[in-house]
């Protein structure tokens, strides 16, 4: 695992929650964190699985924005499962489940 992370936070969510999570990403960025948010990182022609794997590997923590949509999303489940597989007991405290709306309340 890298000691020098490119991102502080990898945001894991369902695309149905994109508007709420975008606000979370903007808030975290405004607070000085480096955020891996798919619409900021993924470009046309990118290999999505490769870019996600790279983002997960180079992020200090994964924040799972929990919602009914996220639990029904194959991508959200794959990303969080991949991250948790590396540290199933979360000893390094790199996996943070969080309801997305709690981030944007003042």
N, C-alpha and C positions, 0 to 999 in steps of 0.2 A: 504494500500500500504506500502511495507517495506521501512524503512528509510535507511537500510544498504543493498545495492544491490550487488549481486554476479557478475554482469556484468555491464559495463558502456554502452555497445552498443549491441543491438540485430540486426543482419543484416537480412533484409527481402528482398528476391529477387527471380527471376525465376532461376531454375536450368540451363536454357539455357545460363545464364549470369555467371555461376559459376567461370570461369577462371578470369573474370574481378573482380568479387566480392571477390575472394580469395586474389587477389592483394590488394584490399581495406582492407580486414581483416588483412593481414600481415602488411600493412602500419600502421593501427590503433594500432595493437599490438606493433609494433616497437616504436610507439609514447607513449607507456605506458598505453594504454587502455585495459581493460578486455573485450574481444569480444565473444559474443555468435554467433558462425558460425557453421552451422549444421554439416559439415563434421569433425569438431573438437570435437563436443559434443555428437552427436548421435552414439550409439554403436549397434552392431548386437543384436537383441532381444529386444531393447528398444521399448516402446510404443511411436511412433512418436508424436501423438497428445498430450500426457501427457508431454513429454519432451519439446515440443514447448510451451505449456501453462506455464510450469515451467520457461522456459527461458524468456518468455514475462513478467511474474510476477516479476522476479528477475533482470530485466534489467532497468537501469536508463532511457535510451532512445531507441526507435526503429528507425532505419534508413531504410526507404524504398528506395531501389536502383531502381529508376524509369527507365523503358525501355518498349518498346512495348511488350517484352516477359513477363515482370512483370505484366502488365495490363491484359495479357491473361492467367495468371497462377492462378489456383484455390487456391493453397497453399498460394501464396503471398497475394492474396486478403483476404483470411481468416485470416492470421496473422495480417495484417494491420487493418482489420475491427475489430478484437478482441481487439487490442490495443486501437484503436480510440473509441470503444464503452465505455471503462472505463472513458474516458475524451473527450467527443465529441467536445468540444470547444478548446481542447488542451491548457487549462489554465496552466497546469504544464509544458508545452513545452517539452513533452517526445516523440513527434512524429516529425521526421525530414525527409521530402521527399527530395531526392537528386539524381541527375543523377550520376551513379557509376563512370564514367570516371573522373569527377571533383575531386574525392578524390585522385587519383593517379598522377595527374599532379603535377610537381614540382613547 
